[in-house]
């Protein structure tokens, strides 16, 4: 479904993840958004062309927190990793 630019809504992705945030005029995730993954983790941060791209915070199902810059859904450059045992990299 094609959405108007800047429309902010909650949608389930093809794999069951839940995205809340804006879409561009082509229906791609853009700007600041939140994805709740089916495994219990989440990503809160910037999107561009439907992928995590920019500053963000990723919390995986084990509770490890990654904060930093993302490019095409992957951490890119400097990032901080914090584990449940409070050990920080």
N, C-alpha and C positions, 0 to 999 in steps of 0.2 A: 504494500500500500504506500503510495507516495504522499508525503505529508508536507504541509506548508513549512517554510523555513522558520526555525525557532520554536516550533511546536514542542511542548514539553509533555511527555506522557510516559506511562509505564507499559512496557511490552515484554512478553516472553520471547526469547530468541529461539532459533531452530533446535538448539540442544537443551532447552528448558531453563537456561539462565534468565534472570529477570533484570531488565535494564530500565532505569528511570533517568530521564534526561532529555535534552533537546536533540532534534534531528535537523539536517539540512534539507534543502529543497529536493534532493534526490532520495530522501528517506534514509540517509546514512547518519549514524551517531556522530555528534560533534559537540564541542564545548565541554562544560563540566557535567559529568554524569556518574551514575552509580550502577554497578552490576553485582547482583547477588548470584553466585554460582551455585549450581545444584549440589556441589560437594560441601557446601557450608562456608566457603571463602567468599571474599568480595574484593572489588576494585572500586576505589573512589578517586576520580581524577579526570584529566582532560582526554578528550577523544578528537580524532581527526580522521575523516574518511572511513568511519566505522571501526577504527581500532584505537586501543590505548596509545596516546601519543601526546607527550608533554609531561607535566608534573602529576604525580599520582601516588597513591598508597594501595598496596596489594596485601591482603591478609589471606594466607592459604588455609586449608582445612585443618592443619596442625596448629594454627595460631601464630605462625611466624609472620612478622610484619616487614614488608619491604617498602621503603619510602625513597623516591628519587624520580629520575627522568625516564620516561618510557618512549620507545620508538617502535612503531609497528608491532605493538603488543608485547615487546620485550624490554626489560630494564636496559638502559643505555647510559653509560658514564657512571658517575659517582652515585652511590645509593647507600642507605643505612638498612641493615638487617637486624631485627630484634627478635630473639626467640623467647618462648614462654619462660625459660629459666632466667630471663632478664639479661642473658649474654648478648652483647651488641657488637656487631662487626662494622 
